Amino acid sequence: MTAEKLKYQYEVPFMVWCSDDYILKNPTTVEAIKGAVERPFLTDNLCNMLFNLGSINTIYYRDSLDLISPNYKSK
């Protein structure tokens, strides 16, 4: 099997949609999302990004695993 075919077994399409209203009210967050477009990301860590986007304060949040955080560290 070629590397190109294997790519589709581990690369999952991922998209973040923002409404026009959200874009107007959260320009910094929208820029952070745009800046993360080419970063490698594990869907296992999606909850950390959702905690951030939802302004959810929890002991489980890790900014190093949050795709849109400036402290994000890819593996």
mmCIF file of the N, C-alpha and C atoms, coordinates in Angstrom:
data_MODEL
# 
_entry.id   MODEL 
# 
loop_
_atom_site.group_PDB 
_atom_site.id 
_atom_site.type_symbol 
_atom_site.label_atom_id 
_atom_site.label_alt_id 
_atom_site.label_comp_id 
_atom_site.label_asym_id 
_atom_site.label_entity_id 
_atom_site.label_seq_id 
_atom_site.pdbx_PDB_ins_code 
_atom_site.Cartn_x 
_atom_site.Cartn_y 
_atom_site.Cartn_z 
_atom_site.occupancy 
_atom_site.B_iso_or_equiv 
_atom_site.pdbx_formal_charge 
_atom_site.auth_seq_id 
_atom_site.auth_comp_id 
_atom_site.auth_asym_id 
_atom_site.auth_atom_id 
_atom_site.pdbx_PDB_model_num 
ATOM 1   N N  . MET A 1 1  ? 0.850   -1.178 0.000  1.00 0.00 ? 1  MET A N  1 
ATOM 2   C CA . MET A 1 1  ? 0.000   0.000  0.000  1.00 0.00 ? 1  MET A CA 1 
ATOM 3   C C  . MET A 1 1  ? 0.898   1.245  0.000  1.00 0.00 ? 1  MET A C  1 
ATOM 4   N N  . THR A 1 2  ? 0.570   2.208  -0.800 1.00 0.00 ? 2  THR A N  1 
ATOM 5   C CA . THR A 1 2  ? 1.390   3.415  -0.889 1.00 0.00 ? 2  THR A CA 1 
ATOM 6   C C  . THR A 1 2  ? 1.128   4.343  0.292  1.00 0.00 ? 2  THR A C  1 
ATOM 7   N N  . ALA A 1 3  ? 2.084   5.225  0.528  1.00 0.00 ? 3  ALA A N  1 
ATOM 8   C CA . ALA A 1 3  ? 1.942   6.194  1.627  1.00 0.00 ? 3  ALA A CA 1 
ATOM 9   C C  . ALA A 1 3  ? 0.719   7.077  1.406  1.00 0.00 ? 3  ALA A C  1 
ATOM 10  N N  . GLU A 1 4  ? 0.432   7.410  0.160  1.00 0.00 ? 4  GLU A N  1 
ATOM 11  C CA . GLU A 1 4  ? -0.734  8.249  -0.146 1.00 0.00 ? 4  GLU A CA 1 
ATOM 12  C C  . GLU A 1 4  ? -2.028  7.567  0.300  1.00 0.00 ? 4  GLU A C  1 
ATOM 13  N N  . LYS A 1 5  ? -2.126  6.275  0.079  1.00 0.00 ? 5  LYS A N  1 
ATOM 14  C CA . LYS A 1 5  ? -3.334  5.547  0.486  1.00 0.00 ? 5  LYS A CA 1 
ATOM 15  C C  . LYS A 1 5  ? -3.397  5.401  2.003  1.00 0.00 ? 5  LYS A C  1 
ATOM 16  N N  . LEU A 1 6  ? -2.257  5.199  2.642  1.00 0.00 ? 6  LEU A N  1 
ATOM 17  C CA . LEU A 1 6  ? -2.231  5.078  4.101  1.00 0.00 ? 6  LEU A CA 1 
ATOM 18  C C  . LEU A 1 6  ? -2.638  6.376  4.780  1.00 0.00 ? 6  LEU A C  1 
ATOM 19  N N  . LYS A 1 7  ? -2.338  7.491  4.146  1.00 0.00 ? 7  LYS A N  1 
ATOM 20  C CA . LYS A 1 7  ? -2.662  8.803  4.697  1.00 0.00 ? 7  LYS A CA 1 
ATOM 21  C C  . LYS A 1 7  ? -4.142  8.899  5.072  1.00 0.00 ? 7  LYS A C  1 
ATOM 22  N N  . TYR A 1 8  ? -5.004  8.316  4.271  1.00 0.00 ? 8  TYR A N  1 
ATOM 23  C CA . TYR A 1 8  ? -6.441  8.410  4.509  1.00 0.00 ? 8  TYR A CA 1 
ATOM 24  C C  . TYR A 1 8  ? -6.912  7.524  5.659  1.00 0.00 ? 8  TYR A C  1 
ATOM 25  N N  . GLN A 1 9  ? -6.029  6.685  6.175  1.00 0.00 ? 9  GLN A N  1 
ATOM 26  C CA . GLN A 1 9  ? -6.385  5.868  7.328  1.00 0.00 ? 9  GLN A CA 1 
ATOM 27  C C  . GLN A 1 9  ? -6.136  6.603  8.638  1.00 0.00 ? 9  GLN A C  1 
ATOM 28  N N  . TYR A 1 10 ? -5.273  7.617  8.607  1.00 0.00 ? 10 TYR A N  1 
ATOM 29  C CA . TYR A 1 10 ? -4.983  8.324  9.852  1.00 0.00 ? 10 TYR A CA 1 
ATOM 30  C C  . TYR A 1 10 ? -5.210  9.826  9.794  1.00 0.00 ? 10 TYR A C  1 
ATOM 31  N N  . GLU A 1 11 ? -5.479  10.384 8.646  1.00 0.00 ? 11 GLU A N  1 
ATOM 32  C CA . GLU A 1 11 ? -5.793  11.812 8.551  1.00 0.00 ? 11 GLU A CA 1 
ATOM 33  C C  . GLU A 1 11 ? -7.312  11.985 8.480  1.00 0.00 ? 11 GLU A C  1 
ATOM 34  N N  . VAL A 1 12 ? -7.846  12.710 9.433  1.00 0.00 ? 12 VAL A N  1 
ATOM 35  C CA . VAL A 1 12 ? -9.284  12.930 9.522  1.00 0.00 ? 12 VAL A CA 1 
ATOM 36  C C  . VAL A 1 12 ? -9.582  14.381 9.169  1.00 0.00 ? 12 VAL A C  1 
ATOM 37  N N  . PRO A 1 13 ? -10.474 14.613 8.214  1.00 0.00 ? 13 PRO A N  1 
ATOM 38  C CA . PRO A 1 13 ? -10.832 16.005 7.913  1.00 0.00 ? 13 PRO A CA 1 
ATOM 39  C C  . PRO A 1 13 ? -11.422 16.677 9.158  1.00 0.00 ? 13 PRO A C  1 
ATOM 40  N N  . PHE A 1 14 ? -11.044 17.914 9.369  1.00 0.00 ? 14 PHE A N  1 
ATOM 41  C CA . PHE A 1 14 ? -11.510 18.634 10.557 1.00 0.00 ? 14 PHE A CA 1 
ATOM 42  C C  . PHE A 1 14 ? -11.791 20.072 10.176 1.00 0.00 ? 14 PHE A C  1 
ATOM 43  N N  . MET A 1 15 ? -12.900 20.590 10.652 1.00 0.00 ? 15 MET A N  1 
ATOM 44  C CA . MET A 1 15 ? -13.293 21.944 10.297 1.00 0.00 ? 15 MET A CA 1 
ATOM 45  C C  . MET A 1 15 ? -13.921 22.626 11.512 1.00 0.00 ? 15 MET A C  1 
ATOM 46  N N  . VAL A 1 16 ? -13.649 23.911 11.650 1.00 0.00 ? 16 VAL A N  1 
ATOM 47  C CA . VAL A 1 16 ? -14.298 24.723 12.681 1.00 0.00 ? 16 VAL A CA 1 
ATOM 48  C C  . VAL A 1 16 ? -15.108 25.777 11.951 1.00 0.00 ? 16 VAL A C  1 
ATOM 49  N N  . TRP A 1 17 ? -16.408 25.798 12.197 1.00 0.00 ? 17 TRP A N  1 
ATOM 50  C CA . TRP A 1 17 ? -17.287 26.779 11.560 1.00 0.00 ? 17 TRP A CA 1 
ATOM 51  C C  . TRP A 1 17 ? -17.646 27.848 12.579 1.00 0.00 ? 17 TRP A C  1 
ATOM 52  N N  . CYS A 1 18 ? -17.639 29.093 12.141 1.00 0.00 ? 18 CYS A N  1 
ATOM 53  C CA . CYS A 1 18 ? -18.010 30.213 13.006 1.00 0.00 ? 18 CYS A CA 1 
ATOM 54  C C  . CYS A 1 18 ? -19.072 31.047 12.296 1.00 0.00 ? 18 CYS A C  1 
ATOM 55  N N  . SER A 1 19 ? -20.101 31.408 13.010 1.00 0.00 ? 19 SER A N  1 
ATOM 56  C CA . SER A 1 19 ? -21.139 32.261 12.439 1.00 0.00 ? 19 SER A CA 1 
ATOM 57  C C  . SER A 1 19 ? -20.588 33.679 12.250 1.00 0.00 ? 19 SER A C  1 
ATOM 58  N N  . ASP A 1 20 ? -21.257 34.461 11.434 1.00 0.00 ? 20 ASP A N  1 
ATOM 59  C CA . ASP A 1 20 ? -20.844 35.852 11.225 1.00 0.00 ? 20 ASP A CA 1 
ATOM 60  C C  . ASP A 1 20 ? -20.847 36.625 12.537 1.00 0.00 ? 20 ASP A C  1 
ATOM 61  N N  . ASP A 1 21 ? -21.852 36.377 13.357 1.00 0.00 ? 21 ASP A N  1 
ATOM 62  C CA . ASP A 1 21 ? -21.961 37.043 14.655 1.00 0.00 ? 21 ASP A CA 1 
ATOM 63  C C  . ASP A 1 21 ? -20.778 36.669 15.557 1.00 0.00 ? 21 ASP A C  1 
ATOM 64  N N  . TYR A 1 22 ? -20.430 35.381 15.582 1.00 0.00 ? 22 TYR A N  1 
ATOM 65  C CA . TYR A 1 22 ? -19.295 34.922 16.393 1.00 0.00 ? 22 TYR A CA 1 
ATOM 66  C C  . TYR A 1 22 ? -18.006 35.575 15.913 1.00 0.00 ? 22 TYR A C  1 
ATOM 67  N N  . ILE A 1 23 ? -17.819 35.647 14.603 1.00 0.00 ? 23 ILE A N  1 
ATOM 68  C CA . ILE A 1 23 ? -16.621 36.255 14.031 1.00 0.00 ? 23 ILE A CA 1 
ATOM 69  C C  . ILE A 1 23 ? -16.492 37.718 14.463 1.00 0.00 ? 23 ILE A C  1 
ATOM 70  N N  . LEU A 1 24 ? -17.595 38.439 14.448 1.00 0.00 ? 24 LEU A N  1 
ATOM 71  C CA . LEU A 1 24 ? -17.571 39.847 14.855 1.00 0.00 ? 24 LEU A CA 1 
ATOM 72  C C  . LEU A 1 24 ? -17.272 40.014 16.342 1.00 0.00 ? 24 LEU A C  1 
ATOM 73  N N  . LYS A 1 25 ? -17.798 39.128 17.161 1.00 0.00 ? 25 LYS A N  1 
ATOM 74  C CA . LYS A 1 25 ? -17.638 39.250 18.610 1.00 0.00 ? 25 LYS A CA 1 
ATOM 75  C C  . LYS A 1 25 ? -16.329 38.648 19.136 1.00 0.00 ? 25 LYS A C  1 
ATOM 76  N N  . ASN A 1 26 ? -15.677 37.774 18.344 1.00 0.00 ? 26 ASN A N  1 
ATOM 77  C CA . ASN A 1 26 ? -14.493 37.054 18.823 1.00 0.00 ? 26 ASN A CA 1 
ATOM 78  C C  . ASN A 1 26 ? -13.347 37.068 17.805 1.00 0.00 ? 26 ASN A C  1 
ATOM 79  N N  . PRO A 1 27 ? -12.900 38.245 17.399 1.00 0.00 ? 27 PRO A N  1 
ATOM 80  C CA . PRO A 1 27 ? -11.864 38.303 16.349 1.00 0.00 ? 27 PRO A CA 1 
ATOM 81  C C  . PRO A 1 27 ? -10.542 37.636 16.755 1.00 0.00 ? 27 PRO A C  1 
ATOM 82  N N  . THR A 1 28 ? -10.176 37.708 18.009 1.00 0.00 ? 28 THR A N  1 
ATOM 83  C CA . THR A 1 28 ? -8.927  37.091 18.464 1.00 0.00 ? 28 THR A CA 1 
ATOM 84  C C  . THR A 1 28 ? -8.995  35.575 18.352 1.00 0.00 ? 28 THR A C  1 
ATOM 85  N N  . THR A 1 29 ? -10.109 35.011 18.766 1.00 0.00 ? 29 THR A N  1 
ATOM 86  C CA . THR A 1 29 ? -10.295 33.566 18.678 1.00 0.00 ? 29 THR A CA 1 
ATOM 87  C C  . THR A 1 29 ? -10.315 33.113 17.224 1.00 0.00 ? 29 THR A C  1 
ATOM 88  N N  . VAL A 1 30 ? -10.981 33.867 16.370 1.00 0.00 ? 30 VAL A N  1 
ATOM 89  C CA . VAL A 1 30 ? -11.050 33.521 14.948 1.00 0.00 ? 30 VAL A CA 1 
ATOM 90  C C  . VAL A 1 30 ? -9.648  33.547 14.336 1.00 0.00 ? 30 VAL A C  1 
ATOM 91  N N  . GLU A 1 31 ? -8.827  34.508 14.703 1.00 0.00 ? 31 GLU A N  1 
ATOM 92  C CA . GLU A 1 31 ? -7.452  34.558 14.199 1.00 0.00 ? 31 GLU A CA 1 
ATOM 93  C C  . GLU A 1 31 ? -6.641  33.367 14.711 1.00 0.00 ? 31 GLU A C  1 
ATOM 94  N N  . ALA A 1 32 ? -6.872  32.965 15.955 1.00 0.00 ? 32 ALA A N  1 
ATOM 95  C CA . ALA A 1 32 ? -6.181  31.789 16.504 1.00 0.00 ? 32 ALA A CA 1 
ATOM 96  C C  . ALA A 1 32 ? -6.582  30.528 15.743 1.00 0.00 ? 32 ALA A C  1 
ATOM 97  N N  . ILE A 1 33 ? -7.848  30.420 15.392 1.00 0.00 ? 33 ILE A N  1 
ATOM 98  C CA . ILE A 1 33 ? -8.328  29.272 14.608 1.00 0.00 ? 33 ILE A CA 1 
ATOM 99  C C  . ILE A 1 33 ? -7.654  29.270 13.236 1.00 0.00 ? 33 ILE A C  1 
ATOM 100 N N  . LYS A 1 34 ? -7.615  30.420 12.588 1.00 0.00 ? 34 LYS A N  1 
ATOM 101 C CA . LYS A 1 34 ? -6.964  30.520 11.275 1.00 0.00 ? 34 LYS A CA 1 
ATOM 102 C C  . LYS A 1 34 ? -5.479  30.166 11.368 1.00 0.00 ? 34 LYS A C  1 
ATOM 103 N N  . GLY A 1 35 ? -4.848  30.562 12.459 1.00 0.00 ? 35 GLY A N  1 
ATOM 104 C CA . GLY A 1 35 ? -3.428  30.286 12.637 1.00 0.00 ? 35 GLY A CA 1 
ATOM 105 C C  . GLY A 1 35 ? -3.111  28.822 12.905 1.00 0.00 ? 35 GLY A C  1 
ATOM 106 N N  . ALA A 1 36 ? -4.127  28.049 13.249 1.00 0.00 ? 36 ALA A N  1 
ATOM 107 C CA . ALA A 1 36 ? -3.929  26.635 13.574 1.00 0.00 ? 36 ALA A CA 1 
ATOM 108 C C  . ALA A 1 36 ? -4.203  25.697 12.405 1.00 0.00 ? 36 ALA A C  1 
ATOM 109 N N  . VAL A 1 37 ? -4.503  26.255 11.248 1.00 0.00 ? 37 VAL A N  1 
ATOM 110 C CA . VAL A 1 37 ? -4.941  25.443 10.105 1.00 0.00 ? 37 VAL A CA 1 
ATOM 111 C C  . VAL A 1 37 ? -3.960  24.328 9.744  1.00 0.00 ? 37 VAL A C  1 
ATOM 112 N N  . GLU A 1 38 ? -2.684  24.576 9.765  1.00 0.00 ? 38 GLU A N  1 
ATOM 113 C CA . GLU A 1 38 ? -1.699  23.578 9.331  1.00 0.00 ? 38 GLU A CA 1 
ATOM 114 C C  . GLU A 1 38 ? -1.069  22.784 10.480 1.00 0.00 ? 38 GLU A C  1 
ATOM 115 N N  . ARG A 1 39 ? -1.542  23.007 11.699 1.00 0.00 ? 39 ARG A N  1 
ATOM 116 C CA . ARG A 1 39 ? -0.960  22.283 12.834 1.00 0.00 ? 39 ARG A CA 1 
ATOM 117 C C  . ARG A 1 39 ? -1.469  20.843 12.867 1.00 0.00 ? 39 ARG A C  1 
ATOM 118 N N  . PRO A 1 40 ? -0.576  19.901 13.154 1.00 0.00 ? 40 PRO A N  1 
ATOM 119 C CA . PRO A 1 40 ? -1.057  18.523 13.348 1.00 0.00 ? 40 PRO A CA 1 
ATOM 120 C C  . PRO A 1 40 ? -1.856  18.462 14.650 1.00 0.00 ? 40 PRO A C  1 
ATOM 121 N N  . PHE A 1 41 ? -2.875  17.621 14.663 1.00 0.00 ? 41 PHE A N  1 
ATOM 122 C CA . PHE A 1 41 ? -3.799  17.599 15.802 1.00 0.00 ? 41 PHE A CA 1 
ATOM 123 C C  . PHE A 1 41 ? -4.387  16.209 15.974 1.00 0.00 ? 41 PHE A C  1 
ATOM 124 N N  . LEU A 1 42 ? -4.481  15.761 17.213 1.00 0.00 ? 42 LEU A N  1 
ATOM 125 C CA . LEU A 1 42 ? -5.149  14.499 17.526 1.00 0.00 ? 42 LEU A CA 1 
ATOM 126 C C  . LEU A 1 42 ? -6.571  14.795 17.979 1.00 0.00 ? 42 LEU A C  1 
ATOM 127 N N  . THR A 1 43 ? -7.522  14.123 17.392 1.00 0.00 ? 43 THR A N  1 
ATOM 128 C CA . THR A 1 43 ? -8.912  14.357 17.792 1.00 0.00 ? 43 THR A CA 1 
ATOM 129 C C  . THR A 1 43 ? -9.150  13.966 19.252 1.00 0.00 ? 43 THR A C  1 
ATOM 130 N N  . ASP A 1 44 ? -8.260  13.194 19.829 1.00 0.00 ? 44 ASP A N  1 
ATOM 131 C CA . ASP A 1 44 ? -8.353  12.856 21.251 1.00 0.00 ? 44 ASP A CA 1 
ATOM 132 C C  . ASP A 1 44 ? -8.342  14.120 22.116 1.00 0.00 ? 44 ASP A C  1 
ATOM 133 N N  . ASN A 1 45 ? -7.721  15.179 21.604 1.00 0.00 ? 45 ASN A N  1 
ATOM 134 C CA . ASN A 1 45 ? -7.567  16.415 22.369 1.00 0.00 ? 45 ASN A CA 1 
ATOM 135 C C  . ASN A 1 45 ? -8.616  17.475 22.023 1.00 0.00 ? 45 ASN A C  1 
ATOM 136 N N  . LEU A 1 46 ? -9.604  17.109 21.274 1.00 0.00 ? 46 LEU A N  1 
ATOM 137 C CA . LEU A 1 46 ? -10.647 18.047 20.874 1.00 0.00 ? 46 LEU A CA 1 
ATOM 138 C C  . LEU A 1 46 ? -11.324 18.696 22.077 1.00 0.00 ? 46 LEU A C  1 
ATOM 139 N N  . CYS A 1 47 ? -11.497 17.951 23.148 1.00 0.00 ? 47 CYS A N  1 
ATOM 140 C CA . CYS A 1 47 ? -12.178 18.502 24.325 1.00 0.00 ? 47 CYS A CA 1 
ATOM 141 C C  . CYS A 1 47 ? -11.465 19.749 24.853 1.00 0.00 ? 47 CYS A C  1 
ATOM 142 N N  . ASN A 1 48 ? -10.145 19.790 24.768 1.00 0.00 ? 48 ASN A N  1 
ATOM 143 C CA . ASN A 1 48 ? -9.414  20.961 25.256 1.00 0.00 ? 48 ASN A CA 1 
ATOM 144 C C  . ASN A 1 48 ? -9.727  22.200 24.434 1.00 0.00 ? 48 ASN A C  1 
ATOM 145 N N  . MET A 1 49 ? -9.844  22.038 23.131 1.00 0.00 ? 49 MET A N  1 
ATOM 146 C CA . MET A 1 49 ? -10.208 23.173 22.295 1.00 0.00 ? 49 MET A CA 1 
ATOM 147 C C  . MET A 1 49 ? -11.651 23.602 22.575 1.00 0.00 ? 49 MET A C  1 
ATOM 148 N N  . LEU A 1 50 ? -12.532 22.648 22.785 1.00 0.00 ? 50 LEU A N  1 
ATOM 149 C CA . LEU A 1 50 ? -13.931 22.972 23.079 1.00 0.00 ? 50 LEU A CA 1 
ATOM 150 C C  . LEU A 1 50 ? -14.073 23.651 24.438 1.00 0.00 ? 50 LEU A C  1 
ATOM 151 N N  . PHE A 1 51 ? -13.270 23.237 25.416 1.00 0.00 ? 51 PHE A N  1 
ATOM 152 C CA . PHE A 1 51 ? -13.274 23.931 26.709 1.00 0.00 ? 51 PHE A CA 1 
ATOM 153 C C  . PHE A 1 51 ? -12.922 25.403 26.496 1.00 0.00 ? 51 PHE A C  1 
ATOM 154 N N  . ASN A 1 52 ? -11.915 25.657 25.683 1.00 0.00 ? 52 ASN A N  1 
ATOM 155 C CA . ASN A 1 52 ? -11.472 27.017 25.390 1.00 0.00 ? 52 ASN A CA 1 
ATOM 156 C C  . ASN A 1 52 ? -12.571 27.788 24.661 1.00 0.00 ? 52 ASN A C  1 
ATOM 157 N N  . LEU A 1 53 ? -13.075 27.232 23.579 1.00 0.00 ? 53 LEU A N  1 
ATOM 158 C CA . LEU A 1 53 ? -14.091 27.926 22.783 1.00 0.00 ? 53 LEU A CA 1 
ATOM 159 C C  . LEU A 1 53 ? -15.368 28.195 23.580 1.00 0.00 ? 53 LEU A C  1 
ATOM 160 N N  . GLY A 1 54 ? -15.698 27.286 24.473 1.00 0.00 ? 54 GLY A N  1 
ATOM 161 C CA . GLY A 1 54 ? -16.908 27.441 25.271 1.00 0.00 ? 54 GLY A CA 1 
ATOM 162 C C  . GLY A 1 54 ? -16.690 28.189 26.575 1.00 0.00 ? 54 GLY A C  1 
ATOM 163 N N  . SER A 1 55 ? -15.480 28.680 26.790 1.00 0.00 ? 55 SER A N  1 
ATOM 164 C CA . SER A 1 55 ? -15.124 29.371 28.035 1.00 0.00 ? 55 SER A CA 1 
ATOM 165 C C  . SER A 1 55 ? -15.482 28.533 29.251 1.00 0.00 ? 55 SER A C  1 
ATOM 166 N N  . ILE A 1 56 ? -15.181 27.246 29.162 1.00 0.00 ? 56 ILE A N  1 
ATOM 167 C CA . ILE A 1 56 ? -15.473 26.309 30.245 1.00 0.00 ? 56 ILE A CA 1 
ATOM 168 C C  . ILE A 1 56 ? -14.226 26.166 31.119 1.00 0.00 ? 56 ILE A C  1 
ATOM 169 N N  . ASN A 1 57 ? -14.342 26.523 32.369 1.00 0.00 ? 57 ASN A N  1 
ATOM 170 C CA . ASN A 1 57 ? -13.238 26.387 33.320 1.00 0.00 ? 57 ASN A CA 1 
ATOM 171 C C  . ASN A 1 57 ? -13.331 25.035 33.997 1.00 0.00 ? 57 ASN A C  1 
ATOM 172 N N  . THR A 1 58 ? -12.288 24.236 33.824 1.00 0.00 ? 58 THR A N  1 
ATOM 173 C CA . THR A 1 58 ? -12.260 22.899 34.402 1.00 0.00 ? 58 THR A CA 1 
ATOM 174 C C  . THR A 1 58 ? -10.818 22.507 34.715 1.00 0.00 ? 58 THR A C  1 
ATOM 175 N N  . ILE A 1 59 ? -10.660 21.641 35.692 1.00 0.00 ? 59 ILE A N  1 
ATOM 176 C CA . ILE A 1 59 ? -9.320  21.158 36.032 1.00 0.00 ? 59 ILE A CA 1 
ATOM 177 C C  . ILE A 1 59 ? -8.767  20.259 34.926 1.00 0.00 ? 59 ILE A C  1 
ATOM 178 N N  . TYR A 1 60 ? -9.597  19.826 34.004 1.00 0.00 ? 60 TYR A N  1 
ATOM 179 C CA . TYR A 1 60 ? -9.176  18.913 32.938 1.00 0.00 ? 60 TYR A CA 1 
ATOM 180 C C  . TYR A 1 60 ? -8.595  19.634 31.721 1.00 0.00 ? 60 TYR A C  1 
ATOM 181 N N  . TYR A 1 61 ? -8.726  20.946 31.666 1.00 0.00 ? 61 TYR A N  1 
ATOM 182 C CA . TYR A 1 61 ? -8.207  21.711 30.527 1.00 0.00 ? 61 TYR A CA 1 
ATOM 183 C C  . TYR A 1 61 ? -6.692  21.755 30.540 1.00 0.00 ? 61 TYR A C  1 
ATOM 184 N N  . ARG A 1 62 ? -6.085  21.460 29.387 1.00 0.00 ? 62 ARG A N  1 
ATOM 185 C CA . ARG A 1 62 ? -4.632  21.549 29.210 1.00 0.00 ? 62 ARG A CA 1 
ATOM 186 C C  . ARG A 1 62 ? -4.368  22.410 27.980 1.00 0.00 ? 62 ARG A C  1 
ATOM 187 N N  . ASP A 1 63 ? -3.824  23.607 28.190 1.00 0.00 ? 63 ASP A N  1 
ATOM 188 C CA . ASP A 1 63 ? -3.595  24.501 27.055 1.00 0.00 ? 63 ASP A CA 1 
ATOM 189 C C  . ASP A 1 63 ? -2.558  23.939 26.087 1.00 0.00 ? 63 ASP A C  1 
ATOM 190 N N  . SER A 1 64 ? -1.670  23.080 26.549 1.00 0.00 ? 64 SER A N  1 
ATOM 191 C CA . SER A 1 64 ? -0.674  22.480 25.655 1.00 0.00 ? 64 SER A CA 1 
ATOM 192 C C  . SER A 1 64 ? -1.311  21.490 24.676 1.00 0.00 ? 64 SER A C  1 
ATOM 193 N N  . LEU A 1 65 ? -2.559  21.092 24.932 1.00 0.00 ? 65 LEU A N  1 
ATOM 194 C CA . LEU A 1 65 ? -3.286  20.175 24.052 1.00 0.00 ? 65 LEU A CA 1 
ATOM 195 C C  . LEU A 1 65 ? -4.413  20.873 23.289 1.00 0.00 ? 65 LEU A C  1 
ATOM 196 N N  . ASP A 1 66 ? -4.548  22.175 23.504 1.00 0.00 ? 66 ASP A N  1 
ATOM 197 C CA . ASP A 1 66 ? -5.601  22.975 22.863 1.00 0.00 ? 66 ASP A CA 1 
ATOM 198 C C  . ASP A 1 66 ? -5.060  23.540 21.545 1.00 0.00 ? 66 ASP A C  1 
ATOM 199 N N  . LEU A 1 67 ? -5.598  23.079 20.440 1.00 0.00 ? 67 LEU A N  1 
ATOM 200 C CA . LEU A 1 67 ? -5.108  23.430 19.108 1.00 0.00 ? 67 LEU A CA 1 
ATOM 201 C C  . LEU A 1 67 ? -5.002  24.928 18.870 1.00 0.00 ? 67 LEU A C  1 
ATOM 202 N N  . ILE A 1 68 ? -5.876  25.720 19.437 1.00 0.00 ? 68 ILE A N  1 
ATOM 203 C CA . ILE A 1 68 ? -5.858  27.162 19.172 1.00 0.00 ? 68 ILE A CA 1 
ATOM 204 C C  . ILE A 1 68 ? -5.140  27.963 20.260 1.00 0.00 ? 68 ILE A C  1 
ATOM 205 N N  . SER A 1 69 ? -4.573  27.306 21.212 1.00 0.00 ? 69 SER A N  1 
ATOM 206 C CA . SER A 1 69 ? -3.820  27.977 22.274 1.00 0.00 ? 69 SER A CA 1 
ATOM 207 C C  . SER A 1 69 ? -2.415  28.324 21.792 1.00 0.00 ? 69 SER A C  1 
ATOM 208 N N  . PRO A 1 70 ? -1.880  29.484 22.199 1.00 0.00 ? 70 PRO A N  1 
ATOM 209 C CA . PRO A 1 70 ? -0.485  29.799 21.851 1.00 0.00 ? 70 PRO A CA 1 
ATOM 210 C C  . PRO A 1 70 ? 0.508   28.846 22.522 1.00 0.00 ? 70 PRO A C  1 
ATOM 211 N N  . ASN A 1 71 ? 0.050   28.115 23.535 1.00 0.00 ? 71 ASN A N  1 
ATOM 212 C CA . ASN A 1 71 ? 0.902   27.157 24.242 1.00 0.00 ? 71 ASN A CA 1 
ATOM 213 C C  . ASN A 1 71 ? 0.778   25.737 23.715 1.00 0.00 ? 71 ASN A C  1 
ATOM 214 N N  . TYR A 1 72 ? 0.060   25.559 22.602 1.00 0.00 ? 72 TYR A N  1 
ATOM 215 C CA . TYR A 1 72 ? -0.139  24.222 22.016 1.00 0.00 ? 72 TYR A CA 1 
ATOM 216 C C  . TYR A 1 72 ? 1.197   23.590 21.625 1.00 0.00 ? 72 TYR A C  1 
ATOM 217 N N  . LYS A 1 73 ? 1.334   22.317 21.942 1.00 0.00 ? 73 LYS A N  1 
ATOM 218 C CA . LYS A 1 73 ? 2.540   21.574 21.590 1.00 0.00 ? 73 LYS A CA 1 
ATOM 219 C C  . LYS A 1 73 ? 2.112   20.312 20.822 1.00 0.00 ? 73 LYS A C  1 
ATOM 220 N N  . SER A 1 74 ? 2.454   20.262 19.544 1.00 0.00 ? 74 SER A N  1 
ATOM 221 C CA . SER A 1 74 ? 2.128   19.066 18.759 1.00 0.00 ? 74 SER A CA 1 
ATOM 222 C C  . SER A 1 74 ? 3.133   17.971 19.083 1.00 0.00 ? 74 SER A C  1 
ATOM 223 N N  . LYS A 1 75 ? 2.704   16.773 18.931 1.00 0.00 ? 75 LYS A N  1 
ATOM 224 C CA . LYS A 1 75 ? 3.571   15.620 19.225 1.00 0.00 ? 75 LYS A CA 1 
ATOM 225 C C  . LYS A 1 75 ? 4.562   15.403 18.103 1.00 0.00 ? 75 LYS A C  1 
# 
